[in-house]
Amino acid sequence: MFQPLATIGSILFFIVLTYAFQMRQRKYKKYATSCDVLYYPEKEKMNIIDPTEKRVLNLGSGGTI
């Protein structure tokens, strides 16, 4: 009774393990045409809280405070 359940369970375990490795390979594969893109906004309204002065600094207009 135990042997058929253990066989079916181990088959299902190895199927899930194989699927997980394939999904991991697909997610972390380095393609020849892939590139990492970083976004640096030239002008964007940003509000930064200054912890020393307890006020909000507005850096949206060219970095002036």
C-alpha positions in Angstrom: 0.0 0.0 0.0 2.8 2.4 0.8 5.0 1.6 -2.2 2.6 2.9 -4.9 2.0 6.1 -3.0 5.7 6.6 -2.5 6.3 6.0 -6.2 3.6 8.4 -7.3 4.8 11.0 -4.7 8.4 10.8 -5.9 7.4 11.1 -9.5 5.4 14.2 -8.8 8.2 15.6 -6.7 10.7 15.2 -9.5 8.3 16.7 -12.1 7.8 19.8 -9.9 11.6 20.0 -9.3 12.3 19.8 -13.1 9.7 22.5 -13.7 11.2 24.8 -11.1 14.7 24.4 -12.6 13.3 25.2 -16.1 11.5 28.3 -14.8 14.6 29.5 -13.0 16.7 29.0 -16.1 14.2 31.0 -18.2 14.2 33.8 -15.6 17.9 34.2 -15.2 19.1 33.4 -18.7 21.5 35.9 -20.2 20.5 36.6 -23.8 23.0 38.0 -26.3 20.7 41.0 -27.1 19.6 41.7 -23.5 20.8 44.8 -21.6 20.3 46.4 -18.3 18.5 49.8 -18.6 18.8 52.4 -15.9 16.4 55.3 -15.8 17.9 58.7 -14.8 15.2 61.4 -15.1 16.5 64.7 -16.2 13.5 66.7 -14.7 11.2 65.1 -12.3 9.6 66.5 -9.2 11.0 64.7 -6.2 10.2 65.4 -2.6 12.9 64.2 -0.2 12.5 64.4 3.6 15.6 65.8 5.3 15.9 64.0 8.6 18.1 66.7 10.2 15.7 69.6 9.5 12.4 67.7 9.6 11.1 69.4 6.4 10.5 68.3 2.9 13.0 69.3 0.3 11.7 70.0 -3.2 14.3 68.9 -5.8 12.1 69.2 -8.8 13.4 72.4 -10.4 17.0 71.7 -11.3 18.1 70.6 -7.8 17.5 73.8 -6.0 16.3 73.7 -2.4 
